[in-house]
Amino acid sequence: MANVNAGHHDHHPDQEELRTFAFWIYLMTDVILFATLFATYIVLQGSTDGGPGPKELFQMNGIYASTFILLTSSFTSGLAILAMNKGNRLALMNWLGVTIFLGASFLFLEINEFIHLVGEGATISTSAFLTAFYTLVGTHGLHVSLGIGWMIIVIMQIAKHGITPVTKRKVNIISLFWHFLDVVWIFVFTIVYVMGVN
């Protein structure tokens, strides 16, 4: 009978640790993915095929705004963790909600940038530089979209179940993922945009 009951402990602490470990493995694969995309971009950034390069295309005011928004969202995600550790469910959900709003604002600015570039005739097929640019920045944007969706699901689970060992793990993991995306963006901002226009 003890064995039967043991099978129902779906959220045993050891399983929570295992799931967290599995996430770290996933994150390592993401590090490899982005490292490859950065390396490709660095190799191809000068291959404009006679077309426009970073200096002609990038509008830095929008990029500064995007960077500020994403850095702020990383801070609010940290505030969500603090609220969770204090056992404050409402504050936890609110800070996650603010983080989602900031992430969506970041995506809005990024999509606007892409629309502007395409309007200028700078599409993904215009040059090797632009192919590498859209692939790198677009992959990061896709991850931000994934993070937003993930965070919405976590908020729904917190609303239903409260702060439990399972929801705690999920909040910790999504927060870690969000900080990772923030770090990746700092590299994008520096290597693609700042170095590109200088």
N, C-alpha and C positions, 0 to 999 in steps of 0.2 A: 504493500500500500504506500510505503514511503517513496518507492521508486516512481509510482504513478503521480504522486503529488510533486515530486521533483521535476517531472516533465512539464509542469504548469508554471514553473518559475521562469517565465520568458525573459524577465528583466533582472536576473541575478547580477550582482555587482561585477562578477567575472565576465559576463556577457557584455556588460556596458563597456568595460575596459577593452574587450576584444573589438567591439564596434569602433571605439575611439582609435585603436591601433590600426584598424582597417582604413579609417579615414586618413590617418597619417601616410599610409601607403599610397592612397589615392592622391594625396597632396604632393607626394614625391613625383608621381607620374606627371602631374600638372607642372611642376618645376622643370622637368625634362622637356615637356611640350613647349613652354614659354622660352626656355633657354634656346631651343632649336629655332623658334620663330624669331627671336632677337638676333641670333647668329645669321640667319638668312637675311634679315632686314639689313644688318650692318654690311653684309657682302653686296647686297643689291641696291643700297641707297643712292649710289651714284649712277645707276643704270636708268637714266631718265629717257633714253632713246630720243634725245633732242627736245623732249617735252618739258613741261614745268617741273621744277624741283621743290623742295621744302620751303625755300625762301619765298618763292612766288605763290605758294598755295596756302601755307598755314597762317591762320588768323589767331594770334597768340592771346588776345583778350578773352575769347571764348574758352581757350585751353586753360588759362589761369583760373577762370571761373569754375570749370569742370574739376580742376585739381583741388581747389578750395572746398568744393562741395563734397568730393569723395573723401578728403582728409577729415572733414567734419563728420561724415557718416561713420568713419572708423571710430571717432571719439564717442558718438552717440551709441554705437554698438558696445563700446566699453562701459558706458553708463548703464546699459541694459544688463550687463553681467553684474555690476555692482548692485543694482536693484534686485536681481535674482538672488544674490548671496545674502541680501538682507531679508529675503522672503516676501518682497513686495511685488505681488503678481501684476497689479495694475500698472505700476511704474515700469516693470519689465516689458509688458505688452506695449505701453506707450512709447518707450525708447526704441523698441524694435520697429514700431510704426513710423517713427521719425526717420530711422535709418532707411526704411523702405522708400519713404518719400524722397530723401536725399539721393538714394540710388537711382530712382526713377528720373529725378531731375538731371542727374549726370547722363543717363541714357538719352534723355531728350536732347541735351546739348550735343552729344556725340552723333546722334542721328541727323540733327540739323547740320553738323559739320560735313557729314557724308553727302547730304543732299546738296549743300553748297558746292562741294568739290565736283560732284557729278555734273552740276549745272555749269561749272567752269570747263567741262569736257575732260576732267581728270577722273576717269573711271578705272575700275580694277584691271582692265585690259589695255590701258593706255601705255604703260611701261612696266618693266620688272620692278622698279622702285615702288610704283603704286600698288602693284600686286602684293608685294611684301608688306606695304603699309596697311592696306585694307585687311590683309590676313591677320597681322599681329594685333592691330587695334580692334578689329572686329571680333577676334577670338576673346579678347579681354571683355569687350562689351557683352558677348554671349554669356560669359561667366557671371557678369554682373546680373544679367537677366535671370540666370539660373539661381543665383543667390537671393534675388528678390522673391522669386517663386517659392524657394525653400523656406525663406523667413516667414512668408504668409502662412504656409502650412504649419510651421512651428508655433506661430501665434494662435492659430486655430486649436492646436493640441493643448497649449497652455490654458486657453479659455475653457476647454472641456475638462482637462484633467488636473489643472493647477501646476504648482512647482513640485515635481517628483524627480527621483533619480534619472528617469528616462528623459523627461523634458529638460532637465538640467544638462544632461549630456548633449542633447540636440542643440540647445542654446550655445553651449561652449563650442561645439563643432562649427555651427554657422558663423559664430563670431570669429573664430580662427580663420575660417574660409574668407570672411569679409576682410580681415586684416591682411591676409595673403594677397587678395586682389588689390588692396591699397598699396602694398609694397611693389607689386608688379606695375601698377600705374605710375609710381614714382620713377621706375626705370623707363617706362614708355615716355613719360613727360621729359625726362632728362635726355635720353638717347635719341628719341624720334623728334621731339619738338624743339627743345632748347638747343641741342647740338645741330639740329637741322637748319635752324634759322641763323645760327652764328657762323 
